[in-house]
Amino acid sequence: MERGLLDPEQFDRLWSRGRTSARTALRTGLGRFGDKRWQILQCAIAAGVAWLIAADLLGHPKPFFAPVAAVVSLGTSYGQRLRRVVEVTLGVAVGVFLADLLVAGIGSGWWQLSLIVALSMSIAFVLDGGQLFVTQAAVQSIVIASLVPAPSQAFVRWSDAVVGGLVALVAATLVPAAPLRRPREQAAKVVRKIAELLRAAGEVMVDGEARRGMALLADARATDSLIRELQDAADEGMAVVESSPFRIRHRPGIRRMADLVEPLDRALRSTRVLVRQTAVAAYHGREVPKSYSLLAIDLADAADQVADELEANRMAVGAREALLAVGEASGLVERASAMTAETLLVQLRSVTVDLLLLTGMTQIESTEALPPPPDWDGPRESDG
């Protein structure tokens, strides 16, 4: 084989890897589009309506800034839409009127443009300091200083911004139910993953397969994004109920889901520690009591009940009995002789306490609900 050329096997391997990466990128992109398709449609319709009002009803020739203001104000997120509307409208007012006034007095050119932009941004910072406000003041002053429109166009341009802002404000109140469902759906997804990891860990405790334990550990370590997605979903849900008067009644439910982010984060972290200790025990060939495996599987079943409750938009009160039963059983199992196995029991109890928080119990209540294991005086021997 000549240097620099790939043999067929290498080419096939690289081609397969490239196709896998391309499919992953496409799925990720389609997922992003799926999450934002409503906002895209909302922005598109708002842009058209803003142009229609400014051009056909108000008679403004080429009111390009009306749709621009509508789209910028709405954006593709639900957070702080009202603030964006105010910042865009006021930013345009500052930029347009200041630039129009100065161009009439000192003309236009590179140094006049620099002066106008500096003054517009300075005034915007003094008045408010919002990033969008300052940016719009600068951009609009550039447009005016560069295009040098007729004096009467300054008010027209500002009124176009008002039209776009008002259209955006009305559109912002029309919000689908999907962002309100996402927090509980994502919370349930996190708990399902916890149940999946617990069940798999329980099986590894029995079969002791090191390779399977390491694969499970890699899977557990890839779960950080689940909590970020849950936090994003909770933030988006809160933004929706704050921006839409038609969704305000959903605020208590969204707030409850937002309050679950921290205990879910702790439960997932505790599960990852459990999986790591399980993988270590399997790698070193250390025996784990079968009762610990049964405890992990029972806890996985209880976690699935928690997920069912969350999907039904309820606090997981219905799963409390199953979790308490697991906690009670954790105080009756036999002791292990190795520190790694003892740590598994500690983590199983920790995950149980974290999941009990999802049922409405406090930290103290959930901790005290678990009886201490018999002869709980620490591990009997070191793992060396």
TORMIMAR-773329 format. One record per residue: x, y, z of N, C-alpha, C, O in turn; residue in one letter. Coordinates in steps of 0.02 Angstrom, whole numbers, plus 50000, padded with zeros to 5 digits. Layout:
XYZXYZXYZXYZA/...
% end
This chain:
500424994050000500005000050000500445006250000500915006750040M/500305011049957500695017149954500565021450015500025021350044E/501095025150033501035029550090500515034950075500485037450019R/500125036750124499635042150115498965039650090498485043550090G/498915033150070498285030550046497985026050099498335022550136L/497325026050102496965021950151496795015150120496595014850062L/496875009850159496645003350134495895003050141495605007150177D/495564998350107494834998150108494534997750178494025000750192P/494874993950223494604993350291494615000050328494135001850361E/495175003750322495215010350353494695015050324494375018850360Q/494625014850257494135019250224493425017750249493045022350264F/493265011250253492585009350276492475011650348491935013850366D/493005011150390492935013150459492825020750465492395023050502R/493215024550427493135031850428492465033950398492135038450424L/492265030450345491615032050313491045030650362490575034650367W/491085025050397490565023350446490545028450502490015030550524S/491145030450526491165035450580490885042150557490525045450594R/491045044050494490775050350468490025050150461489685055050477G/489755044550438489025043950431488685044250499488155047350507R/488995040950548488705041150616488695048350643488205050450672T/489255051950633489295058850657488785063250621488465067550652S/488705062050555488225066050517487505064750540487105069450546A/487345058350553486675056750577486545059750646486005062250660R/487065059550689486985062450755486875069950751486445072750785T/487265073250707487195080550699486505082250671486195087150691A/486265078050624485595079350595485055078450647484595082550651L/485105073150687484605072050740484605077750790484085080050812R/485205080050808485255085650854484945091950825484585095550859T/485095093250762484805099150729484055098850724483705103750736G/483795092950706483065092150702482745092850770482185095350777L/483105090450822482845091250890482795098550909482305100750939G/483315102450892483295109650906482725113050869482375117350896R/482625110950805482065113950768481395112050799480945116250804F/481335105750820480705103650852480555107650914479975109250927G/481075109250953480965113051014480755120251000480405123351039D/480985122950943480885130050929480395131450872480315137150851K/480055126350846479635127450787479065132250801478875136150757R/478785132050862478245136750877478495143950878478165148350851W/479075145050909479345151850910479505154450840479415160350826Q/479755149850797479905151850728479265154050693479245159250660I/478745149950699478095151650668477825158150697477565162350660L/477885159050762477645165050795478005171350769477695176350754Q/478665170850763479055176450737478875178050665478805183850646C/478785172850624478615173850554477945177350545477875182050506A/477445174950583476775178050577476785185150604476485189650575I/477135186250661477175192950689477515197850642477305203650637A/478035195550606478375199850557477895201950501477875207750482A/477515197050476477045198750423476495203450446476305208050410G/476225202350506475695206650532475955213650545475605218550532V/476565214250571476855220850584476935224750519476785230750517A/477165221450466477225224850401476535226950375476455232450350W/476045222450381475375223850357475095230150391474805234450357L/475165230550457474895236250493475255242650474474935247750460I/475915242450473476295248550459476215250750386476155256750373A/476205246150339476175247950268475465249350245475345254550214A/475005244850260474335245450232473875249750274473465253550247D/473925249350340473475253250382473745260250396473375265150396L/474405260850408474705267350423474995270750362475165276650364L/475055267150307475295270050245476035271750244476245276050205G/476445268350284477165269650284477485266150225477375260150215H/477895269650185478235266350130478815262050155479245264550192P/478825255850137479355251250156479525251450231480075253350249K/479055249550273479175249750346479585243850370479345239650408P/480205243450347480615237550360480725236450435480825230750456F/480715241850475480895240750545480315238050586480425235550641F/479715238450561479145235550598479235227950606479195225450662A/479345224150552479465216950561480105215450598480145210550635P/480625219650588481255218550623481135219150699481365214950737V/480785224350719480655225450791480235219750819480345217550876A/479755217250780479345211650804479755205450816479685202150867A/480195203750769480595197650774481105198250830481205193650869V/481445204150834481945205050886481615204850955481905202051002V/481035207750961480695207851026480475200951048480525199251106S/480225197051001479985190351018480575185551030480595182151081L/481035185450983481595180850990481355173650988480785172250971G/481805169051005481625161951005481615159051076481635153051085T/481575163451125481495161151194480935165151226480765170651203S/480635162251278480065165451310480275170351365479855174151390Y/480895170151385481125174351441481165181751424481425183551372G/480915185951468480985193251466480745196351400481055200951374Q/480195193751374479955196551311479715203751319479845207951277R/479375205151374479125211951385479715216751388479685222251359L/480255214851423480835219251426481145220251357481365225851341R/481165215051316481445215851249481025220751208481305224751170R/480365220351214479935225051177480095232251197480175236551153V/480145233551262480295240351286480985242551263481065248251241V/481485238151268482155240051249482215241551174482545246451155E/481895237551132481915238751060481595245451044481875249451006V/480995246551071480625252751055481005258951079481085263651041T/481235258851140481595264651166482275265451132482505271051120L/482595259851118483245260251083483175263451015483595267550995G/482645261650980482525264750915482395272250923482645276350885V/481995273950974481835281150984482465285150996482565290450965A/482895282651040483515286351054483955286850993484185292250975V/484075281150960484515281150902484265285350845484635289150815G/483615284650829483335288150772483325295750783483565299550741V/483045297850839482965305050849483635308550860483725314150835F/484095305450895484745308550905485125308950839485425314150824L/485125303550801485475303650737485165308650689485525312250655A/484505308950686484165313650642484335320850660484455325050616D/484355322150725484515328950747485235330850730485355336350706L/485705326450742486415327950730486575328250656486975332450635L/486295323750616486415323950544486185330550514486505333450471V/485615332950539485375339450514485845345050532485895350050496A/486205344450588486645349850610487355349350586487655354450569G/487645343250584488355342550567488475338450504489055337350486I/487955336050471488045332250411488215325050425488155322650481G/488435321550373488605314450380489305313050354489545316550310S/489615308050380490295306150362490555301450414490205299650461G/491185299250406491435294150452491495296750523491325293250571W/491735303050532491825305550600491155307350631491055306650692W/490685309850589490015311150615489675304650638489325304550689Q/489785299350598489485292850616489765290350683489395288050726L/490425290950691490735288850754490465292850813490325289950866S/490395299350804490135303550857489405301750874489225301350933L/489005300650823488295299050834488215292450870487815291850917I/488605287350850488565280850882488785281350955488455278451000V/489325284950968489575285751036489055289151080488935287051137A/488745294451055488245298051094487625293751106487345293651161L/487405290251054486805286051060486915280651113486485279651156S/487485277251110487615271851158487705274651229487505271551278M/488015280551234488125283551300487455285351332487345283951391S/487015288451294486355290351320485955284151339485615284051390I/486005278851297485645272651312485895269651378485495267151418A/486555269751388486825267051451486585271151511486435268351563F/486565277651503486345281951558485605280751574485405280551632V/485195279851522484475278951532484305272051560483865271451602L/484655266851536484445260151557485035255451563485135252551617D/485425254651512485995250151515485845243151490486305238951488G/485215241551471485065234951444485435233851378485485238451338G/485695227751368486105226451309485725227651245485995230651198Q/485105225251241484715226051180484555233451169484565235651112L/484405237151221484255244251217484855247951187484775251851141F/485445246751214486055250051191486195248251118486365252551078V/486135241851102486275239551034485805242750984486015245050931T/485155242851000484675245850954484795253350945484725255950890Q/484975256750998485135263850992485705264850944485685269450902A/486225260750950486805261350905486625259650833486805263350787A/486285254150824486115251850756485675256950720485795258550662V/485175259450755484725264250722485065270950708484915274150658Q/485525272950751485895279150736486325278150674486415282850635S/486605272050665486995270650604486555271050542486745273950492I/485955267950547485495267950490485325275150470485335276850411V/485155279250518484965286150504485545290050476485485293550425I/486125289550508486715293350486486955291050418487245295050380A/486845284750400487085282150337486605283550280486805285650226S/485965282450292485465283250239485225290350231484975292150178L/485305294450282485095301450281484385302150254484295305050201V/483885299450288483195299950265482935307150274483245311350307P/482355308250245482045314750254481865315750327481725310850362A/481865321950351481715323250422481075319950446481035317650503P/480575319750402479925316950424479955309450435479515306650467S/480485306250410480535298950416480725296650486480625290850503Q/481005301150526481215299250593480625296750634480665291550665A/480075300450634479495298350672479185292050642478945287750678F/479195291650575478925285650543479315279550564479015274350579V/479985280050566480395274350585480265272350658480225266350674R/480185277350701480055275850771479365272650779479285267950817W/478875275250742478205272350747478185265350719477795261150742S/478605263850669478665256950645478905252350701478665246750708D/479385254850740479635250950796479085249750847479035244350876A/478675254850859478125254150906477635248850881477395244650919V/477475249150816477025244150786477305237150796476955232550817V/477945236350779478255229750786478255227450858478145221550872G/478395232050905478405230250975477725228351001477655223551039G/477205232050980476525230351002476285223650974475965219751009L/476455222450911476285215950881476635210350920476335205150933V/477265211450936477645206450974477335205351043477315199751068A/477115210751074476815210251140476185206051139476065201951183L/475765207251088475155203251081475325195951066475035191351096V/475805194951021475995188051003476285184351062476195178251068A/476635187951106476955184751163476445181651212476615177051249A/475825184151210475315181351255475035174751230474705171051266T/475175173251166474925167151136475465161851141475935161751100L/475415157651189475935152751203475615145751205475105144751236V/475925140951171475645134151172475755130851240476125133451283P/475435125151249475495121651313476145117651319476335115551374A/476485116551262477085112351263477615114551313477875110351349A/477785121151316478295123151366478085121951438478505121551483P/477435121351450477185120051517477225112651534477255110751593L/477205108451483477275101251495477995099051501478145094151535R/478445102751468479145100551465479475099551532479845094651540R/479365103951583479715102751647479545096051678479995092451700P/478895094251680478725087851712478935082051667479115076751693R/478905082851601479135077551557479885076451565480125070751566E/480265081951571480985081351580481155078551649481615074551655Q/480765080551700480875077851767480755070351767481145066551796A/480225068251734480085061051730480635057451691480805051751707A/480905060651641481445057651601482065056551645482395051351639K/482215061351689482785060651734482675054651780483125050651790V/482075054151809481935048651856481945041951819482175037051847V/481695041751758481725035551719482455033351709482615027451713R/482885038251697483595036551688483885033951753484285029151752K/483705037051808483925034551873483705027251883484095023051905I/483075025851866482815019051873483195014251828483355008651849A/483345016451768483715012151721484405010551748484635004751744E/484745015551774485425014551801485405010051863485825005651871L/484915011151906484845007051966484724999651948485024995151977L/484284998551900484124991651881484734988151851484884982451866R/485084991851807485684988951776486234987751829486584982651826A/486294992451876486794991451929486634985351971487084981551990A/485994984251986485784978452024485964971951988486154967052020G/485914972051922486084966051884486844964851884487074959151889E/487234970351879487964969651880488194967151948488684963451953V/487854969252002488034966852068487994959252072488374956152110M/487544956252034487454948952036487934945451989488284940752009V/487974947751925488384944051877489124945951882489554942051860D/489274951851910489974953751920490364954751856490984954251857G/490034956051800490384956951736490704963851734490364968951733E/491374963951735491744970251737491624974551675491544980551680A/491604971351616491504975151554490824978651554490764984351535R/490314974951576489654977951579489634983551631489304988651620R/489984982751686490014987951737490344994351711490114999851726G/490884993551673491214999451645490775002951593490765009051590M/490414999051553489955002051504489395005851540489195011251518A/489155002951594488635006251633488905012751664488545017751667L/489525012651686489825018651715489885024151662489755029951677L/490075022351601490115027251547489435030251532489365036251519A/488925026051535488235028351523488035033251578487735038551565D/488195031551640488005035951697488365042651693488075047851710A/488985042551672489365048751667489125053451612489315059251610R/488715050851567488455054851512487775057951527487425060151482A/487585058151592486915060551610486895067851632486355070251650T/487465071251632487465078251656486975082551617486655087051645D/486915081251552486485085451510485745085051531485365089651518S/485545079551562484845078751582484635084151632484085086851627L/485075085651680484905090851729484915097651698484485101851714I/485385098951652485385105451617484745106351577484455111751577R/484535101051543483915101451505483315102551550482845106151533E/483325099451610482775100351658482765107551682482235110651687L/483345110351698483385117351721483145122051666482785126851679Q/483355120751604483135124851548482375124451539482045129551527D/482105118451545481375117551538481005121251593480485124351580A/481265120951654480935124351710480975131951701480485135451714A/481545134451678481615141651666481145143951611480835149251616D/481095139851558480655141651503479925141651525479535146051507E/479735136651566479055136351591478885142351633478345145251626G/479345144451677479225150351718479165156551675478755160951689M/479585157051622479545162851577478875163151542478605168551531A/478605157351525477955157151491477405159851537477015164151516V/477375157351598476825159551643476915166851663476425170051682V/477525169451659477625176551675477475181051616477315186951626E/477515178451555477405182751497476705182251468476485186651431S/476335176951485475665176051457475135176051512475145171751555S/474675180951510474145181051561473675175051556473325173351603P/473665171751497473235166051488473515159751521473165154751527F/474155159951541474465154051570474645155051644474975150751674R/474435160551673474645162151741474415156851791474725155851843I/473855153551776473585148651823474045142551830473985138651877R/474515141851782474965136151785475585137551827476015133251835H/475645143651855476245145451892476395140651950476975138551957R/475895138851993476065134452049476355127752027476825125252057P/476065124851974476315118451950477025118951922477445114651935G/477155124251885477825125251857478325126551914478885124051912I/478115130351964478555131652020478725125152058479295124252080R/478235120752065478365114352098478885110352060479345107452089R/478815110251994479305106651953479995109851957480495106351959M/480015116451958480665119951964481005118252030481615117752033A/480605117352083480885115652148481165108552150481535106852196D/480995104452100481245097552099481935096952068482245091752072L/482175102352037482815101952002483375099952050483775095452034V/483405103152108483955101652155483935094452181484445091052178E/483365092052207483365085152231483475080052175483775074852187P/483245081552115483365077052060484115076952042484385071652025L/484425082652045485145083052032485515078752083485975074952065D/485325079352147485655075452199485525067952189485985063852197R/484915066152171484755059152161485155056152103485395050552108A/485235060052050485625057551993486365056952011486695052251990L/486615061852049487315061452070487435055352115487925051752107R/486975054252161487045048452205487015041952166487375037152181S/486595041852114486555035852072487205034752034487425029052025T/487505040152010488145039451976488685036652022489085032352002R/488695038952084489175036252133489045028752144489515024752147V/488415026952149488225019952158488475015752099488755010352108L/488375018352038488595014751979489355014051978489625008851960V/489705019451997490435019051998490675013752047491125009852031R/490385013652107490585008652157490405001552134490764996752149Q/489855000952098489664994352071490184992152019490384986352019T/490384996751975490884995151924491554993251956491894988651933A/491744996852009492374995452044492344988452075492824984552070V/491784986852107491714980252138491764974752085492074969552097A/491434975852028491464970751974492164970151946492394964651933A/492514975751938493184975751909493664971851954494094968151929Y/493604972852020494054969452067493804962552088494124959152127H/493224960652061492954954052076492724953252147492734947752175G/492494958652178492264958452248491534956352250491124958852212R/491384952052294490694949452300490254954552334490444957752383E/489654955252307489154959852335488554955552358488324951252321V/488304956752419487724952952442487144953452393486994958752367P/486824947752381486264947752334485704952352357485324954952316K/485634953252422485104957552448485204964852425484714968552417S/485834966752413485954973552388485694974252317485424979452297Y/485794968952278485534968952209484774969352209484494973252171S/484454965452251483714965652255483484972552278482964975052255L/483864975652324483694982252348483734987452291483304991752285L/484254986852249484334991552193483764990752143483514995652117A/483564984552129483024983352081482354985752109481954988652073I/482234984552174481614987152205481604994852204481084997952193D/482184997852215482225005152213482105007652142481795012952133L/482335003952092482195005752022481445005552008481175010051975A/481115000452033480384999952024480025005852057479555008652030D/480265007752117479965013452151480085019852113479655024252110A/480695020452084480845026452045480395026951984480185032351965A/480235021251954479765021351897479085023951919478745027451882D/478875022151980478245024852006478275032452015477795036052002Q/478855034852037478955042152043478875045351975478535050451968V/479185042451923479135045151856478415045151831478195049951799A/478045039851846477335039551827476945045451857476535048551824D/477075046751921476725052251955476905058951924476465063151913E/477535059951909477755066351879477455067251810477245072751792L/477425061951771477125062451705476385064151709476115067251663E/476065062251763475355063851774475265070751805474715072651825A/475825074551809475815081351836475615081551909475225085851931N/475875076651947475735076352019476395075852057476885073152032R/476395078452118476945076752162476925069152172476385066152173M/477505066152180477545058852180477335055752247477665051252272A/476785058252275476545055652339476355048252332476445044352379V/476095046352274475885039452264476465034452266476355028552276G/477075036952257477655032452258477995032252326478485028652336A/477735036152374478065036552439478085029852475478595028052504R/477545026152473477505019752509478035014952483478365011552522E/478115014652416478615010152387479325012152407479745007952422A/479455018652408480115021052428480255019652502480805017652520L/479745020752543479835019352615479955011852627480315009952673L/479635007752586479745000452593480474998752577480774994552610A/480745002052525481455000852508481895003252565482374999852585V/481735009252593482125011852648482095007152709482605006152742G/481515004352723481444999752779481864993452767482184990852812E/481854991052705482234984952689482984986152695483364981552710A/483204992452682483914993852685484184993352756484794992852766S/483744993352805483954992552874483954985452898484114983952956G/483754980752853483694973752873484184969252836484254963352854L/484524971952785484974967652745485604965952785485774969252834V/485944960652763486564958652796487124963552779487084967252730E/487634963352821488214967752810488704964352762488754958252759R/489054968652724489584966152680490254966752715490344970852760A/490724962652693491384962652725491864967652692492354969552723S/491724969852631492174974352595491894981452596491284982452594A/492344986252597492134993252600491734995152539491244998852544M/491934992752479491584994452417490854992352422490404996152403T/490724986252445490044983852451489654987752503489064989252492A/489974989452558489644993552609489435000352580488895002952595E/489885003052537489735009552506489115009052461488745013852455T/489015003352430488425002352388487785003252430487315006452408L/487785000352489487195000952532487085008252553486525010652554L/487625011652568487575018852586487265022752529486825026852540V/487495021552468487235025252410486515023452394486125027752374Q/486335017152403485645015252392485185018952441484645021152422L/485395019652503485005023352552484985030752534484475034052543R/485545033352509485565040452490485085041952432484735046952433S/485085037652382484625038552326483895038252350483475042052327V/483755033752395483075033152423482865039552457482305041952447T/483315042452497483155048752531483035054252480482565058152487V/483455054652427483375059852376482705059152340482365064052326D/482505052952325481875051952290481275053352335480755055452311L/481345052152400480805053752446480655061252446480085063252460L/481155065352432481045072552428480545074352373480195079352377L/480515070152321480055071352265479335069752284478875071552247L/479245066452341478565064752363478275070152409477725069352435T/478645075452419478405080852462478685080652532478535085152572G/479095075752549479405075452615479995080252619480315081652568M/480135082752678480715087152688481345082952694481315076752699T/481925086352693482555082752700482595079052766482805073252768Q/482385082252820482405079052886481925073152888482105067752913I/481325074052862480825068652863481055062652823480995056952846E/481335063852764481545058352722482145054752752482205048652746S/482595058452784483185055352815482975051152875483215045452883T/482535053852917482325050152977481855044452961481745040153004E/481585044352901481125038852883481495032252873481175026952874A/482165032452863482545026452852482855024052917483225027852949L/482715018052938483025015453000483755013952987483945012352931P/484175014453038484885012853029484965005353017484595001353045P/485465003452976485594996252967485814993153033486064996653077P/485724986753041485944983453104486694983853112487074983153064P/486924985053175487634985353191488004990253146488534988653120D/487724996153137488015001053090488615004453123488565009953149W/489195000953123489795003553154490365004253104490945004353123D/490195004753040490705005752989490904999152957490754993852984G/491254999452901491454993452864491954989252905492344991852944P/491924982852894492324978352935493034977452909493494976152948R/493124978252844493804977552818493894982252760493424984052726E/494514984052749494664988752695494714984952630494854978952628S/494604988752575494694985752508495424985552489495614982552438D/495834988652530496544988552515496704992652454497284993052434G/
% end
